[in-house]
Amino acid sequence: MAATANGHTNGVNGHAESGGFTRFADVPDVIDIPVGTDGEVVDLNLEETPEDPSELCDLLESENAARNYWVTIALAYVKQDRSDAAVEILKRALEVRQQGRSDERLSILVCLCWLYLWKCRKASRVQSTQDTTRDDRTKDHWLKAATSTLNDASRLNPSYPPLILVRGALNILRASLQQVQGERVETLKQATRNFEDAYKASNAKNLMAIMGKAKVQYSHGKYAEAYTLYQQVLERAPELIDPDPRIGIGCCLWQLGHKENAKEAWQRALALSEDSSIANIMLGLHYLDESNHLSTSDPEFVKIYTKAMTGYTQTAFKKNGWNALACVTFGGFFLLRKNYAHVERLARRAIEQTDLNAIASDGWYLLARMEHYQGDLAKAQDYYGKADQARGGDERGYLPAKFGVAQLKTLMQDFDGAKFRLEKIITTSKSVEAMTLLGILHAEDVFTAQASGSKDDKSDSRKKAVALLEQVRIAWKDAKRKITPDSSVLLNLARLYESDQPEKALACLQQVEQMEMDEISEEDLPEELEDEDAIREAKRNMLSPQLLNNIACFYFQADKHSIARAYFQSALNSSVSIQHRDESVDTDALVSTVSYNLARTYEAAGIEEEAQKVYTSLLSRHPDYVDANTRTAYLTLQTDQEKGAQAIKALLEADPSNLEIRALYGWYLNKNKKRTLQLSEDQEQRHYKHTLMTYDKHDIYSLTGMGNLNMAVARELPRDTDQHKERRTKTYMRAVEFFDKVLMLDPKNAYAAQGMGIAMAEDKKDTSAAVKIFTQLRESIKDASVHINLGHVFCELKQYSKSIENYELALQKSRQKDPQIMACLGRAWLLRGRAERNLEHFQMSLDLSKQALETAPDNINFRFNVAFAQQTLAQQMISQPEANKTLEDVEKSSKDLDIAIESFLEIAKSPNPPFPRGDIEQRANMGRNTMKRQLASAIERQAEYERKNATRIEEARKMREEQVRKREEEKRAALEKAEEQKRKIEEERRRMKEEDDALIAKKIEEEKAREEADYTTDEDGNRKKREKKPREKRQKRKKKNEDTDTEGDGLADGTGDERPKKSKSRPRSRATSTPASDGEPRQKKKRRLERKGTAVKSSKYKSTEMVEDSDEDDDAGIQPATQRSEQEETPAAETPAPTSTPGAPDDNMDDDDDDDDDEEEEEEAAVSRPSRRNKPARVLDDDDEDEEAPAANGDTSMVDETVGAAGDSDHGGD
């Protein structure tokens, strides 16, 4: 935008030179009304007009005053905010001019119409309920009056330009009050046409028409177009203040996202008009928006919010208390302060006074929130609906009002209605608040179903809740949105993740922990803390104990007992600190729960003594704490079986209906009962049956225990007859029924699912399905049982490596080395050894069987396993080839076989052998009678094999050593040869260096001698350079039929042999003409063209035996590549290709050489010059010789392309 327009500043960077144009600025303070016919006038002070304008009207009528007096006086009344009197004056003027000219009536009608529109802006939207003294006529009344007046004027002259502008303004006001979007758009289109017609009728000078069109574009949402129009107005009338285009410019910039530029425009408007309530309220809204992007705990928030409300909004309200925008904004301030009386008064005033639906919507929304806070949900719902309808309702409407209705539906327990409205909101706009509330509603459905034990499938609700709340978490990461994280979202997510994804639940709780720690001020911490870890620990002790307890529980479930212990301790410290800060708060229940959890953590970590201390402390305060008593009895049972059993029985007698105690007693019976295949005689079975029949038929532990009992009995039942097999199958089916009942009550019960998998594997032999079940249960069941079952199944599938892996995991998870797991592991290694025929696997099986027997030496089954492993290993020693075993292994197996035979005989004599006695005795006899002889033979064969093998090994060793020795010798000889070669090369390099140094020294001496010869002593004894004798110029021999044009010093004689000269300077260009020997200008050299392809031998150079210096060779024999490439482009018809003789000397000439050098060079040339030539020599200019150096080794010499191209070469050709 230009800085100046029409000689005035544009009002953006400075004030206009003249005063700004304001509304009613052209109304004078005093007006002279003509009286009579002799030129007398009456002075009327328009600043002190009478209350009743009747006398003035009578005066104007009696004096037949012109219409401009009527209009000016009416405007003076309007300026004093007495518009009713102004209307009365204009109506009286129309009565007086009833029979007057139509143009005078037309101007009065237009003014009256503008006045009606002015009153429409000031009037209430609806009947005022607050100020009964105000005019009760509404905006609609004045619009109708303006329309009627406009119609009257149109009948007089419908094309009257001012009338067109009035019609556009009327349509804008009518559109602002219309609720139906289609009608509103059509009315705005009519207004656009009106303003365009008015603009054209004024020859593009009517700025109010541009302002009107800009407002229409803004109402259509075309902010860029509106901005351009407002800019045009400001450029053409920078002094315009009321109406101020800067307000419109700021609004457009705000909508376009340039909020700082919008603020600058409004600040400029306020600087030009300090009484502008509009500029003040717009700036207040800007700072209010800026404060919304800050946290309420931020010190800047208070500063900016105070500036917005007290600095600008309050100022705007004081300057114009009926400004609807100021009222609704100030009402929001009082709503936060819960000053509901002011809220209702300001909201009602905004609704009544505004001519914009959006501001009316804000007013209804304020009332709705007020009623919402006060608990009148019916009124709140009604006001929310009106706020939504004021902005279009349904698909358009007001999003906060829609969300308010959803909140009310939630409070009214209409969750389905709330979800329906929230889903509609989310489909149109990704509102974080709506997604949060909808996600929490879905989460509550899940939590309610869990708490009530409902069997309804809530997986869809859970997925929706997780998806919505995770979207909210993602929105927090958007820096542009500046959304403050909400801990309720994270806590609900943690509860949703708790059962299936505990690691995600823990992450949510940790984020809440960090949020709460960030809110703790440094001032609340002890002063002596300096270490970062100490500060963090101090902050953690100030957090919510419930949060810390939950975090610790997740760490406990993840087997991270040390971290869990630290969090439980922090939770205890936090509970104690809460009690110290507020003694009225009862934290005893919380402390008891956290203490129990801490003791369980000690117990799981193997620190039973500390756990016992915590339990004792807890029971001292709460002796009837059942869980603590139960755990104490269990710990006692681990250290003292008798006392522990008494403690458990005492607990059961004290509270026989407690299912937890009954479960512990059932576990005790399982570990200590006498095994029997008759279920009716089983103590554990009778205990579970009593629990189910007497106390709770749906007790999960008892049902699972019954299933395990039936399955254990079925596993031990004989299967030698069909009757036994049928009984075994029925017992398995009975176990499956119990497990199925448990899964109906608790679909996620891992132990019941594991029992189903065991039954499928053992009874139905469906090992693949069992593997799937056990694999899924690995993450749910933390003990060793699932890995034991996986080991069993993989062993049946002959996947021994996986079986061994799972048995080892089970052994790691068992706190004490379980001998039963060791026995299973030994069996797996034995089967793997048989499959792979590997002696190491058999040895591993034997070692594990021995370890199991050492742990339980009285167990006859483990003793049988050791004997069986020893006998199996002996069999493998017999069958394995000699190369795979050693004599020591065979002898050891023979000894182990003797031990195994004795063990079999003793086991067969025991009261309850694991297998039939006859089978065991038969195995012992086989070992004693057959295997002993075979082992003896194996020992003899192994000894003979190792003796022979030892001889072969010794021979092979010696042969290998000889080969190694030979390779080392060859390697050493090669190294010596390489060293000798290296020495010779170094010696040769040294010798060559010495020779080079001697040659260099000799050359330096010769140079010094030559320099000494060039200097002499003058008369005064000073050294000076010897003067050169003038050199005689020699005539060059001319050949027949050949033009010569060479320099006088170019040839020594006419033989055609050139004398080589040293070149110290750059050769002169061939194009430069030099004088001949007789002082006449040189003639151009001529050159005969040769036929294409004709080879011409060069007669210029003769070979020489001298080796020129390397510098000279560089100058003479090497031609730049660029020059050669240029010469190669010369056409063959113009460029002869002479063949140079290899070894030709440098042909560059140096005129600065002294005579002595010339004489030496002549002598050298005479020695190397042949006596005669067969062909006449070609005479070349020295410049030509420089440029046409011969190529070595028979290469073709190239001619300068500039010469060939010119066609006037100075070389002659044969």
Secondary structure, 3 states (H helix, E strand, C coil): CCCEECCEECCCCCCCCCCCECCCCCCCCEEEEEECCCCEEEEEECCCCCCCCHHHHHHHHHCCCCHHHHHHHHHHHHHCCCHHHHHHHHHHHHHHCCCCCHHHHHHHHHHHHHHHHHHHHHCECCCCCCCCCCCCCEHHHHHHHHHHHHHHHHHHCCCCHHHHHHHHHHHHHHHHHCCCHHHHHHHHHHHHHHHHHHHHHCCCCCHHHHHHHHHHHHHCCCHHHHHHHHHHHHHHCCCECCCCHHHHHHHHHHHCCCHHHHHHHHHHHHHHCCCCHHHHHHHHHHHHHHHHCCCCCCHHHHHHHHHHHHHHHHHHHHHCCCCHHHHHHHHHHHHHCCCHHHHHHHHHHHHHHCCCHHHHHHHHHHHHHHHHHHCCHHHHHHHHHHHHHHCCCCCCCCHHHHHHHHHHHHHCCCHHHHHHHHHHHHHHCCCHHHHHHHHHHHHHHHHHHHHHCCCCCCHHHHHHHHHHHHHHHHHHCCCCCCCCCCHHHHHHHHHHHCCCCHHHHHHHHHHHHHHHHHHCCHHHCCCCCCCHHHHHHHHHCCCCHHHHHHHHHHHHHCCCHHHHHHHHHHHHHHHHHHHHHCCCCCCHHHHHHHHHHHHHHHHHCCCHHHHHHHHHHHHHHCCCCHHHHHHHHHHHHHHCHHHHHHHHHHHHHHCCCCHHHHHHHHHHHHHHCCCCCCHHHCHHHHHHHHHHHHHCCCCHHHHHHHHHHHHHHHHHCCCCCHHHHHHHHHHHHHHHHHHHHHHHHCCCCHHHHHHHHHHHHHCCCCHHHHHHHHHHHCCCCCCCHHHHHHHHHHHHCCCHHHHHHHHHHHHHHCCCCCHHHHHHHHHHHHHHHHHHCCHHHHHHHHHHHHHHHHHCCCCHHHHHHHHHHHHHHHHHHHHCCHHHCCHHHHHHHHHHHHHHHHHHHHHHHCCCCCCCHHHHHHHHHHHHHHHHHHHHHHHHHHHHHHHHHHHHHHHHHHHHHHHHHHHHHHHHHHHHHHHHHHHHHHHHHHHHHHHHHHHHHHHHHHHHHHHHHHEEECCCCCEEECCCCCCCCCCCCCCCCCCCCCCCCCCCCCCCCCCCCCCCCCCCCCCCCCCCCCCCCCCCCCCCCCCCCCCCECCCCCCCCCCCCHHHHHHHHCCCHHHHHHHHCCCCCCCCCCECCCCCCCCCCCCCCCHHHHHHHHHHHHHHCCCCCCCCCCCCCHHHHHHCCCCHHHCECCCCHHHHHHCCCCCCCC
